[in-house]
């Protein structure tokens, strides 16, 4: 396992340890607890302490706390196992430096953390018929909101009829974001990605199913570490070949986190990320007559004028409005959920107080 992973049994610094994690761990020193990083998650967690890799289970308090469970990439407070070969216990999760999240599938307004403490997010998009600028905008919004630096990787360049045009079109929606056109199959352009993997850095690969993330990881690691599969004929969509999240060490010293392909990405707490992704729309909107203009036919709308004059693509405005609408709807639902939880908390406190109220 250690050799396949690229020998994560290394110093904590090589695992990404440093500030602010060291300061956050300070209160736990001297209690027989050690810092560890979550490097994998399947039936149980896999953690690395810098001296060893071992299995770990979260303490009961973390299981009961909403959002308390760790994610791959997290730094945690670990109680080492008393018996060698048994599982350690995760006592606490240290505050995250960055967090790539999405809303869980379905109607429930809950957060799912896909990866924690990333320095860079490589947003992988396929050029084999599945390229979609609206999807790239959505991933960029989530990436900017995470606190990590986004980079767009256009994979499968060898299968595109006109990869140069698609790269130029990507630049029109990925404003001020580095873009790399590569082919994981042939190796084209992969050398340029090494700059994101210095020692101690953590890079996450995210994207839809079938964009070639696992093949890309294998290329970056120099071996067949991750299982790969062919995309379906007819729609160029892939099947899930990666079924769990896992950290690997690259030959350049940095860590790469592979994640399962996403069928959909529903944004979570991404208002700032939407603003960063659509900075061009935001800049134009500053010229609208009304501060709360929704760009839906209001008089004096600078955004509508920009679309009419051909300075802003109507599709980009529609994408911006759609993501803004999703964010507003989610904010309303989470506010309602928070009020319901507070109501239940107060109700429970009242019941508890009633048990001690004098009778008669």
N, C-alpha and C positions, 0 to 999 in steps of 0.2 A: 504493500500500500504506500509506504513512504517513498519508495523509488518511483513508482508510477506517478505520484503526486508531485514529484520534483523535490523531494526531501524537505518537507515543511518543518522537520525537526531542526530548527535553526534558532538563532537568537530572536528575542521578542522584537527587536528593531527591524529585522528582515520580514517579520510578519506585519509590520506597520505600526508597531507600538511607539508611543511618544505622547506629546501633549495634544489634546487635553486629557487623554485617557489616564496618564500617570497621576495627575492631580486628582482625578475622580476616584482612583483606586486607593489613594493615600489613607482614607479612614478605615480601610479593611486590612491594612498591614498589621502584622503581629497577632493575627487571629488564626493562623494556620491556613489562610486562604491565599490563592495565587491568581494572577491575571491569566486569561486564556482567550484565544480567538476561536469563534465558531467557523469551522472550515468545511462543514458538510452537514446535511440534514436528510435523513430518510426515516426509518422507524425511530431512530434516536439521533441525538446530536453527536457530531464528531468535533472535538476541540483540539487545539494545539497550544501548548504552554511555552514553547521555545525549547523545552527539553524532551518532550514526548507528545505523542498523539494518543488520545483515548476517547472512549465513549463517555457521554454525560447525559444526565437527566435534569430537567428543571425542578427546582424546589416547588412544593405545593403552593406556596404563596404566589409564585409567578404564574402558575396555572390559573389561579383564581382571579388575578388582576387583569382587567381588560387591557389588551395590548402589551401584557407583561412578558410574553414569551420571546426568546431571542430569535434572531434571523441570522442567516449565513452572512458573515462579515462582522457581526457584533463582537465587541470585547466584553467579556463577562467576568464575574467574580466566581472562582471555582473552588469548591471544597474537594481536594484530591481524594481518590478512593482509599479507604482504609486497607483494603485487600488488593494487591496487585492483580490487574486483569479485570477488575470489576469497574462499574461506572462511577464517575465522579458526579458531584451535584452542583448545579449552577444556582448560586445564591442570589445573584443580582446581575442586571444588565447595565453596563456603564453608558452614560449619555452618548448619543450618536453624533458624529460629526456631519454625516449626510445620510439620507434615507430615501431610497427609491420605492415609492408606495403606489398602490392602485386601490380603487374600491373593489370589494369582493363582488363576484358575479351575483346577479339576482337583485332583488329589491332591498336587501338589507344594507343600511348605511354604516358599513364597517370598513376599516382599513386593513389591507394585506400588504405587509412589508416584503418586497421582492429581494432586496439586498440592502445591506447597511455598510456605512463607512467606506464608500467608494470615493476615489479621487477623480476618476474619469469614467464616463459611461459611453461605451461604443454602441451606438444605435445602428443595428445592422439591417439593411434593406436589400432585397434581391432585385437584380436587373433582368430577371428572366421572365418577365411578364407580370410580376407581382409588385412592381414599383408603384407607389401611391403617395403623392405629395401630401394628401390630407392625413394619412397615417403617420408620415414623418413629422408633420406639425404636432400631432397628438403626442408622439413619443418625446419630441423636443420639449413640450410644455411640462411633461412629467419629469424629464431630466433636469430642466432648469429649476423646478420646484424642489428637487431632491437635495440640492446643495452641491452636487458634483458638477464637473465640467463636461458638457456633451460634445461628442464627436460623431459625425455621420460616416458610416462605412457602407459604401455601395458595393455589395458582393456580387459574384457571378458576372463580372464584366465580360467574360469570354462567351457568354450566352446572349448578350445584348446586340441588337442590330446597329444601334447608334449610341454607344455608352457616353460619348462626349456630350451629346445633346441632353441626355438624362442628368448628367452631372451639372450642367449649366442650369437646368430646370430646378434641380435640388438646391442650388445656391440661391435661387430666388425665394425659397421658403426657409432655408437654414441660414438666417442672417448672422454674419460674424461667427459662424461655427465652422471648424475645420471639416473638410470633406475628403475622403479617401476612396478612390475607385480601385477595387482589388478583385482578385479571383483566388479564392481559397483552393480551388482545384488545380490551377496552374502555378500558383505562387505569385502571380502578378501583383505588384504594389504592396506586398506584405511587409517588406523591409521598412517602409516608412512608418509602420505602426510601433516600431521598437521604442520610439521616443516617449511613449506613454507608459513604459514599464521599467522605470528605474527602481533600484532596490528600495523596498518599503512601500511602494505605490500599489494601490489596489484598483483594478480596472474591471468593470462589469460589462458583459455582453448581453444586450437585450434586443428583442425583435420578435416578429411574428414567426409562427411555425413555417419551416421550409425555406428560410432565408440563408441557411448554411452556417449557423453559429457553431455547431459541433465540429463541422469540417474545418472551420476557421480556427477553433481552439486546438484541434489536432495539429494544424500547420504551425501555430504559434508555439506549441509545446514540442514539436519535432517528433511526434509519434502518434500512433492510433490509440489515444487515451479514451476518447468519447465515441460511443457508437453513433453511426450516421445512417441515414436512410434516404431513399429517393423521394422526390416530390411526386404528387399525383399527376398523371397525365391529364391535360385538359384545363386545369386551373392553376397549375404551378404552386399549389399549396402543399405544405408538408405535413407529415405525421410527427407526433412528439417522439423524438429519439432520445432527447435528454429529459428525464423524468424527475430530476431533483437538482438542487443547487449545490455547487461544490467549488471550492477554491483550489487552484493549481499554481505552482511556481513556474514561471517562464524562464527561458535561458538567460534573459536579461536581468533577472533578479526580482522583478515585480511579480505581483499576483494577478491572476485572471480568474474571474468568477463567471462560470457558465450557468445559464438559467434555462428552464424549459421555455419553449416557444409559447407565445401568448396568442390565443384565438381572438381576444379582445382586450383592450386597455381602457378601463374606465378611470378617469382622473380622480385623484384624491387631494384635496387641499392644494390646488394648483393655480390659484388666482395669480400669484406672482410669476409662475412659470408661463402662463398664458400671455401675460404682459410682456415678458422677455422674448417669447417666441414671435409675437406680433408687434414688435417695437415700431415697425413701420406704420401699422394701423393706429397704434397709440399716438404716434407723433402727429399724424394727420388729424386725428380726433381732437387734439388740443386746439384746433382751429374751429371746432363746431360752435355754433351760437350758444347752445345750451350745454351746461356742464354735464348733465345726466343724459345727454343724447344717446339714443340706442341705435342710431343709424338705420332707422326703419321708416324713413319718409318725413322726419321732422324738418321744419324750415331751418335753413342756414346750416345744414349738415355738410361739413367739409369732406367727410368720408364718402358720402353719396356723390358729391361733386367729383371727387378723385376717381371713382369708378366710372362715372359718365364720361370723364375726359380721358380715360384709358390709363391713368396713372396708378391704378390699383385694380388688380384682377377681382372680378366679382366672386370667383370661387374662393379666393383667399378671405374676402370679407365674410362669405357664408360660413367658412370654416371657423373663423374667429368668433362669429356670433353664436355658432353651435356650441363651441367649447365654453364660451362665457355663460350660455344658458345652462349647460350641464353643471358648471361650478356653482351657479346661483341656486339651482335646484338642490344640489347636494348640501349646500350651506344651510338652506331652509330645513332640510330633513335632519341634518345633524343637530341643529338648534332644537328641533322638536324632540329628538331623541334625548338630548341633554336635559331638557326640561322634564321629560318623563322620568329620567333616572333620578333627578333631584327631588321630584315629587315622591317617588318611592322611598328615597332616603329619609325625607322628612316624616313620611308616614310611619316608617319603621322606628324612628326616634320617638315619635309620639306614642306608639304602642309600648315601647320600652319604658318611657316615663310613666305611662298609665299604670304599669305593674307596680310601681313604687309609690303611687299616690295614695295617701291615707284614705281609708274607707269610713263611711258613716259620718 
